[in-house]
Amino acid sequence: MLKQILFVAATGYLELSVTRVLFFLLPDMQRKLFISMGNNNQTLATDFIFLGFSSLAELQKLLLVVFLLLYLVTLSMNTIIMIIIWVDRSLHTPMYFFLCILSFSETCYTFVIVPKMLVDLIAERKTISFLGCAVQMYFFLFLGCSHSFLLAVMGYDRCVAICHPLHYNSIMTWRVCAQLVVASALSGLLVAQVVTPLVFCLPFQASRKLNHFFCDISPVLRVAFTHTNLSEAIIFTLGISVLTIPLMLILISYLFIVLAILQIPSVPGRHKAFSTCSAHLIVVVVHYGCASFIYLRPNSSYSLDQDALISVTYTILTPLLNPMIYSLRNKDVKVALQKAIRKNILSQKVFQRRG
């Protein structure tokens, strides 16, 4: 009995800590708005209930172990990539600067969703407060949309590198790189600032049961009493824009890349040029494949059980695959990693001899 009480207290403290951290990262105006919307919904139930893995009750402990291991590996690999890029001067280029930002973004993205999901896998009551749900959706939209635009920025970087190699350094200056990253972040911030209040200003049903494992737009809207055509149109338009605009920019970049590669006379030269884009291309296919399957479908084909399963892919597997793809398919990253490992082994041997 005591163990159960301590466990409930520990899991509740973890959830509260994550929510507090995310809440205080919000802009001051957004915090006040979320508190105001929560007060307006006080007449109904105060918590949302997740049903995401309720049909797999017998497998939840196994899922906990698997997802926890994947999460730890994801954090480790993204952290290693960020440290390697930061430490190795040969990787201080725009391409690896964007990769470092991508790894940081994915680390934050998984932190928003996965810890709460892990707690819910072993908790008897899988709930999240109104404020916690709003904060989770806000950062999910912010980081997810920023991620899409950042992939478009990385596609543009590869386009400049292949189509204008002699002018690459003069075009992709550090100032330009910083501006592109800020523009990506502001795009995600704009979507989060608009969509989240539109969703949570609605009156919700008393049960508030979400057939999902985090506060995504579709399952939350399904427990609202009504949502106006205007709010639905704005949310749908922004969702389409967030997916299609970066994707169109990426396709345009790769169109120029293909045309430039076809002008290279030698086959080895073409292969070398394309190999610098292959990792990015794979990440784009995985990211947009999952996102398009969920968000670019007619309402009649929605299946929340299927959505929850696909969501596992882009909340857990994609952040794991991205650093693996870039580290395994990128010669510079592999060389830098091997160099760091050799330095670490050498320093340990020197320390042992001195000891």
Helices and strands as residue ranges (DSSP letters): H 2-25, H 28-40, E 47-50, G 54-59, H 60-87, G 89-91, H 94-122, E 127-129, H 130-163, G 165-167, H 168-171, H 174-200, E 209-210, H 217-221, H 229-262, H 267-295, G 299-301, H 304-312, I 313-317, H 318-328, H 331-354
